[in-house]
Amino acid sequence: MNRHLDFFEPGTGGAMRKPLERAFELGARKAMVIGPKPCGHELADIFHESGISWSEGQLATFQRLDIADADLVLVTGGNGGDVSRVLHACIDGNIAAIAPITDHHCSKRTVFLLSIPKAGTHMVIRLLDLMGVSRSPERAPQPGTWSTPVGYHYHAPCREFMRDDWFDPMGRQLLFRSPAIFVYRNPLDIVVSERDWFVKPEHAFSGYLNCCADSSQQLDRLIADSTVMGTIRDRINRYAGWLNFSNVIPVSYEDLVGERGGGSDTEQLDTIWAMQLKLHIGGSPQEYGSRLYDPASATFSKGRIGRHMECLEERHLTLLNSLPQDFMQSLGYAYGSRISSKAKELRRRPLVVKELSPNVLYTPRLVREGLLGWNIAEIAGKYFPVRQGVNVMSAEEAKLFSSGQEGFMSLRDAVDAVIHSDAAATLAEARPEVPGTELVVEGYCGFNVVRHNGSFYGFDQALGSIDIRTLIEPAIEDLKRRGSCVSGVSISDVKMEILRLAMGRLGKRGKDLKKHTNNPGRAFGGVLEKMGFAGLVNQQKNRS
């Protein structure tokens, strides 16, 4: 039986018919049906028509042994975790699988790509392209695509990336709530590939390497010189930590190249099949594998595995052995290794992508305060400029606030947007309407401040009781012309307008008082007290 993975849209009548017919064409004859409830008459009829015999098992009690005698697994329902659990059991089997589309399906998630430089990144990109998973921008990653962490272009070093978590916790970022692929390779083959690549004049390191007497001395530097690039141990250990994350699928270059690249077709198909099952990507690993490695490529001979055994001399091995071997051991390699000793273990490791409750995900976190009149809050792993005076306190408010905007994938992008005045324009257009009316501040310089449908208004208390919901726009504009109403996008804006009106009134009354009293200062103080500026009056008395 050829391996093949197919998906159907749940809840659609007859949705399983075509996948079952396709499985029969590929050789499936004995199916194990796994679901939350027994097969219905419609599905039984489809099996009878297709010529496939079947038995049933319960999703709640499913074990890998349930599919030992089957050449087809059909999952009829369940949530994303349930379906992933059954598909994971198919990793080592020569079996076809049919499953419903859930929130774990590749169309519902973003896949992040992480890689050690010169480890075969472009081969994984080609594989994803063959699978129909295209790239989305790192600053706007989309479901159903692959992307990279902002600012790293595939090669995000785990150590440096995680170091920022101490002052800017990143656990809610999309990278840590999504599946990721980490591409690694035998470090000794990486050294040889680096030597071939960095001697080219267009690279900054060419001056560092081309002043060497020969290629052997270049390898010396790449292995053990710590002054420019760091030793090979330094370079590998920057990235190796990704291997230990539960949401990461480690994929080695040696497992992907196949026989034409010096590897094994069996390992290649096993690796592709495991990726499909973990990421819920339909298709055949045989078809993907046959098109993956291109012998016509200009770098075909240099891309073959095990080149370090041809290029490294005894002195290079001595230099390598002078380094702590953790960088080799963590990836499962030794001198002469053709594949990683950890490849099979990592291939069988379940993919576990954490899910956060809405309250945990959306509770706002203040990241930067007082930036040109803005604060920056992190909500659900993105960064949002929030005008000072706008209160976004609860998870519910934060979800509503962020729902009308894209946000920024990094704090630096959010800061830059504020500094370059992009935030004011984009956020004004995207600001969501907050339904309802609420008294926010009472008695501020003789005004009450209310929030109504996402905007803020100040009304002169002398107007008496006013229900803004009954006022039409011309009436509000008339009150503004009379100096009895102000409005703004934040509480701060409204307070500033109220102060401007209050100071204007004080100036006018002060002039009038000078004409009618022998003690204008005392009279002016009385006016201040009536208008809510008693504190200013007391300060003046204390000075006297």
Buried (B, 14 or more C-beta within 10 A) or exposed (E): BBBBBBBBEBEEEEBBBEBBBBBBEBEBBEBBBBBEEEBEEEBEEBBEEBEBEBEBBEBEEBEBEBBEEBBBBBBBBBBBEBBBBBBBBBBEBEBBBBBBBBBBBBBEBBBBBBBBBBBBBEBBBBBBEBBEBEBBEBEEBEBBBBBBBBEBEBBBBBEEBBEEEEEBEBEBBBBBBBBBBBBBBBBBBBBBBBBBBBBEEEEEBBEBBEEBEEBBEBBBBBBBBEEEBBBBBEBBBBBBBBBEBEBBBBBBBBBBBBEBBBBBBEBBBBBBBBBBBBBBBBBBBBEBBBEBBBEEEEEEEEBBBBBBBEBBEEEBBEBBEEBEEEBBEBBBBEBEBBBBEBBBEBBEBEBEBEEBEEEEBBBBEEBBEEBEBBBBBBBBBBBBBBBBBBEBEEBEBBBBBBEEBEBBBBBEBBBEBBEEEBBBEBBEEBBEEBEEEEEBBEEBBBBBBBBBEBBBBBBBBEEEEBEBEEBEEEEBEEBBEEEBBBBBBBBBBBBBBBBEBBEEBBEEBBEEBEEEEEEBEEBBBEBBEEBBBEEEBEEEEEEE
